[in-house]
Amino acid sequence: MKLRPDTEAASKAIGRTATTITKGGSNRGRGKNVSITWDGICTMLETALVSPETMIQYIEASQDERNAIKSSAGWYQACATDGGHRTAQTLYPRSIITIDVDEPDPALWEKVKPGSLETLAPYEYFAHIT
């Protein structure tokens, strides 16, 4: 992502600032609080983890099978959690907002690609579509 010249210095400072997120594995309710920088988050999201089943196989799978597929690559919560338990009662305040779109319109990328969200212009953001 190429940054606008007026944001490069701020971006370097943001990239080195650590925040805490919770990362989990196959257990969708338990994870571990980890300290990570913005640069680390961007690196973590750069490569999509693609499971081997086709979309048809996924759609035809039972809910338990779908949950197993979704959790096979692990998960992250963009904030710390109390004791690593992911429930509404154990989440700490966050400084990261995530947006998950399950069935995006093909034109969505044009709306969220870097530089196109004017309301986010003063902020550092990472847009990722798989």
C-alpha positions, 0 to 999 in steps of 0.5 A: 500500500502506498501512503500519501506523503502527508501521512508517512511520518505518522504511519511509521510511528503507528507501525511501531506502536504495539496493541494487544489482540487475542489470537486463538487456534481451533478452540473458537472460545479460548485464545491468548493475549499477544502484543502486536504492532500495526505492522505486525497486524498488516503482515499477519493479514497479508496472506489469506489462509485458504482451506481445501474445500470448494464453496459448494462443499462448504455450503453443503456442510453441516453447521458443525463442519462449517465451524470446524472449517472456519476455526481450522486456521485460527482466529483473532479478536482485535482486543485483549480478553480477560483470561483469553476467554472470548465472550461479550463479558470478557472483552477489553476496549479496543483501538482496532475496528474490524469489518467482516463481510461474508458475501461481498458484492464484487464492487465492494473492493472499489469502495474499500481499497486503500485511498478510497474511503475518504472518511478514513483518510486521517486514520491508518487502515488495512483493507483486505479481501480474499 
